[in-house]
Amino acid sequence: MFTLSEDQIAIRDMARDFANEQIAPYAVEWDEKKHFPVEQLRAAAALGMGGIYVKEDVGGSGLTRLDAALIFEQLATGCPGTSAYLSIHNMSTWMIDRFGDDTQRRKWVPRLASMEHFASYCLTEPGAGSDAAALKTKAVRNGDHYIVDGQKQFISGAGSSDIYVVMVRTGGDGPKGISTLVIEAGAPGLSFGANERKMGWNVQPTRTVTFEGVKVPVENRLGEEGEGFRIAMAGLDGGRLNIGACSLGGAQAALEKALSYMRERKAFGKRLDEFQALQFRLADMATELECARTFLWRAASALDAKAPDATQLCAMAKRIATDRGFEVANDALQMHGGYGYLSDYGIEKIVRDLRVHQILEGTNEIMRLIVARALIAQGN
Ligand SMILES: Cc1cc2nc3c(=O)[nH]c(=O)nc-3n(C[C@H](O)[C@H](O)[C@H](O)COP(=O)(O)OP(=O)(O)OC[C@H]3O[C@@H](n4cnc5c(N)ncnc54)[C@H](O)[C@@H]3O)c2cc1C
């Protein structure tokens, strides 16, 4: 459990090499220009990173959640925002692979695994974020199709994606009235808002998605009517691990930048890495990251093993990895002094990118809610 196999080391190193060569050198410029690196994402998919834990018969890599965590951490050392979009694409693709029937899997997954097509996950609405089960986007059945009306908010990849995995209301209030539909780009009545101006994650677009009388064949529904909320939450268990891994990677890169900066920079006649106060802080940063990483691997292994407490462990891991990751990156910025605040050093971008990981895929307050509910249920 605490050592990686030879295969896992090879997967991790492959992802780190890819990040070093194809992502890191360009990340600051992509952020400035709000450039979505489609070409590099497709190159990652060519190495098997477009459908990491998707089954091999439809073009996936058939790897584990732990393998995925290793990959997303390493890619995020190059750019957390790029790695995080890939994680959302993987989550959506997995949902089709896991909950789709054979026809659906064969229709959509191969082109998603190769990233000829990109995917978005559409749960949040203007009036339903943390309380996702209150969503209102309506799908009314009319013979062999649904008519979908409503709006989704904050959708990553929207406008650039080809496939939208959308949670809609087909029944009454609450989670049991929700179903999941796959909606293809180009459907009449489907439109997108402007690319949001935001603090970080500038390498990927975030837009509203509006549905006005969109006609969706019933055969595009994943699972049965009423199963959509369960499907959405199942996707998020893995999604939360992946986002946590992205925070670890960003923070690791920030720590490495701080170490090399402190070797060079002098104050009061000494190198910065000779001050004990800063050495202690470095030690704490590395310790916090290692604790979060080890725990994230444990949660990933629990999800791989389908352990009954996997959801709770994934929520714990997401909170720890994203909170610790942000703090470590912010400390690394502080160690750079004023230079940390300049874009050229690449560190303020990491801090901006990691901040949102404490908010999305369920805020860290909602992670506490999941853990507390499980504890109280066990107590009862
Ligand atoms: C850049 C970005 C990309 C995103 N990408 C996607 C995407 O691709 N797909 C998608 O579906 N969504 C996406 N989201 C949406 C994201 O998941 C939501 O923003 C998040 O779930 C929080 O919802 P909200 O913003 O409506 O906040 P609210 O739910 O309004 O919460 C506001 C505050 O209240 C707290 N709060 C709410 N309820 C409770 C409670 N019961 N107890 C304690 N505290 C509580 C929250 O933690 C938060 O601090 C994205 C968001 C951002 C910013």
Ligand as a Chemical Component Dictionary entry (heavy atoms), coordinates in Angstrom:
data_LIG
# 
_chem_comp.id                   LIG 
_chem_comp.type                 NON-POLYMER 
_chem_comp.pdbx_formal_charge   0 
_chem_comp.three_letter_code    LIG 
# 
loop_
_chem_comp_atom.comp_id 
_chem_comp_atom.atom_id 
_chem_comp_atom.alt_atom_id 
_chem_comp_atom.type_symbol 
_chem_comp_atom.charge 
_chem_comp_atom.model_Cartn_x 
_chem_comp_atom.model_Cartn_y 
_chem_comp_atom.model_Cartn_z 
_chem_comp_atom.pdbx_ordinal 
LIG C1  C1  C 0 -14.197 27.473 -12.151 1  
LIG C2  C2  C 0 -15.346 26.574 -11.787 2  
LIG C3  C3  C 0 -15.595 25.439 -12.541 3  
LIG C4  C4  C 0 -16.683 24.612 -12.239 4  
LIG N1  N1  N 0 -16.947 23.522 -13.044 5  
LIG C5  C5  C 0 -18.112 22.840 -12.864 6  
LIG C6  C6  C 0 -18.498 21.824 -13.810 7  
LIG O1  O1  O 0 -17.780 21.515 -14.766 8  
LIG N2  N2  N 0 -19.711 21.203 -13.637 9  
LIG C7  C7  C 0 -20.547 21.513 -12.601 10 
LIG O2  O2  O 0 -21.604 20.910 -12.512 11 
LIG N3  N3  N 0 -20.193 22.474 -11.687 12 
LIG C8  C8  C 0 -19.010 23.145 -11.803 13 
LIG N4  N4  N 0 -18.663 24.132 -10.902 14 
LIG C9  C9  C 0 -19.602 24.492 -9.842  15 
LIG C10 C10 C 0 -19.145 24.127 -8.429  16 
LIG O3  O3  O 0 -19.204 22.743 -8.251  17 
LIG C11 C11 C 0 -20.023 24.916 -7.452  18 
LIG O4  O4  O 0 -19.614 26.275 -7.539  19 
LIG C12 C12 C 0 -19.935 24.415 -6.036  20 
LIG O5  O5  O 0 -20.517 23.137 -5.922  21 
LIG C13 C13 C 0 -20.602 25.360 -5.025  22 
LIG O6  O6  O 0 -21.875 25.753 -5.424  23 
LIG P1  P1  P 0 -22.257 27.314 -5.408  24 
LIG O7  O7  O 0 -21.191 28.039 -6.131  25 
LIG O8  O8  O 0 -23.648 27.444 -5.896  26 
LIG O9  O9  O 0 -22.149 27.739 -3.883  27 
LIG P2  P2  P 0 -23.323 27.639 -2.763  28 
LIG O10 O10 O 0 -23.910 26.282 -2.788  29 
LIG O11 O11 O 0 -24.222 28.802 -2.924  30 
LIG O12 O12 O 0 -22.475 27.813 -1.430  31 
LIG C14 C14 C 0 -22.047 29.075 -0.927  32 
LIG C15 C15 C 0 -21.255 28.827 0.353   33 
LIG O13 O13 O 0 -22.112 28.232 1.342   34 
LIG C16 C16 C 0 -21.541 27.010 1.806   35 
LIG N5  N5  N 0 -22.611 26.050 2.089   36 
LIG C17 C17 C 0 -23.676 25.713 1.306   37 
LIG N6  N6  N 0 -24.424 24.796 1.926   38 
LIG C18 C18 C 0 -23.848 24.534 3.120   39 
LIG C19 C19 C 0 -24.164 23.680 4.232   40 
LIG N7  N7  N 0 -25.229 22.858 4.193   41 
LIG N8  N8  N 0 -23.350 23.695 5.298   42 
LIG C20 C20 C 0 -22.267 24.479 5.332   43 
LIG N9  N9  N 0 -21.897 25.308 4.321   44 
LIG C21 C21 C 0 -22.689 25.334 3.225   45 
LIG C22 C22 C 0 -20.673 26.531 0.662   46 
LIG O14 O14 O 0 -19.663 25.626 1.115   47 
LIG C23 C23 C 0 -20.100 27.846 0.163   48 
LIG O15 O15 O 0 -19.001 28.232 0.954   49 
LIG C24 C24 C 0 -17.534 24.933 -11.141 50 
LIG C25 C25 C 0 -17.255 26.066 -10.371 51 
LIG C26 C26 C 0 -16.195 26.881 -10.678 52 
LIG C27 C27 C 0 -15.943 28.112 -9.835  53 
# 
loop_
_chem_comp_bond.comp_id 
_chem_comp_bond.atom_id_1 
_chem_comp_bond.atom_id_2 
_chem_comp_bond.value_order 
_chem_comp_bond.pdbx_ordinal 
LIG C1  C2  SING 1  
LIG C2  C3  SING 2  
LIG C2  C26 DOUB 3  
LIG C3  C4  DOUB 4  
LIG C4  N1  SING 5  
LIG C4  C24 SING 6  
LIG N1  C5  DOUB 7  
LIG C5  C6  SING 8  
LIG C5  C8  SING 9  
LIG C6  O1  DOUB 10 
LIG C6  N2  SING 11 
LIG N2  C7  SING 12 
LIG C7  O2  DOUB 13 
LIG C7  N3  SING 14 
LIG N3  C8  DOUB 15 
LIG C8  N4  SING 16 
LIG N4  C9  SING 17 
LIG N4  C24 SING 18 
LIG C9  C10 SING 19 
LIG C10 O3  SING 20 
LIG C10 C11 SING 21 
LIG C11 O4  SING 22 
LIG C11 C12 SING 23 
LIG C12 O5  SING 24 
LIG C12 C13 SING 25 
LIG C13 O6  SING 26 
LIG O6  P1  SING 27 
LIG P1  O7  DOUB 28 
LIG P1  O8  SING 29 
LIG P1  O9  SING 30 
LIG O9  P2  SING 31 
LIG P2  O10 DOUB 32 
LIG P2  O11 SING 33 
LIG P2  O12 SING 34 
LIG O12 C14 SING 35 
LIG C14 C15 SING 36 
LIG C15 O13 SING 37 
LIG C15 C23 SING 38 
LIG O13 C16 SING 39 
LIG C16 N5  SING 40 
LIG C16 C22 SING 41 
LIG N5  C17 SING 42 
LIG N5  C21 SING 43 
LIG C17 N6  DOUB 44 
LIG N6  C18 SING 45 
LIG C18 C19 SING 46 
LIG C18 C21 DOUB 47 
LIG C19 N7  SING 48 
LIG C19 N8  DOUB 49 
LIG N8  C20 SING 50 
LIG C20 N9  DOUB 51 
LIG N9  C21 SING 52 
LIG C22 O14 SING 53 
LIG C22 C23 SING 54 
LIG C23 O15 SING 55 
LIG C24 C25 DOUB 56 
LIG C25 C26 SING 57 
LIG C26 C27 SING 58 
# 
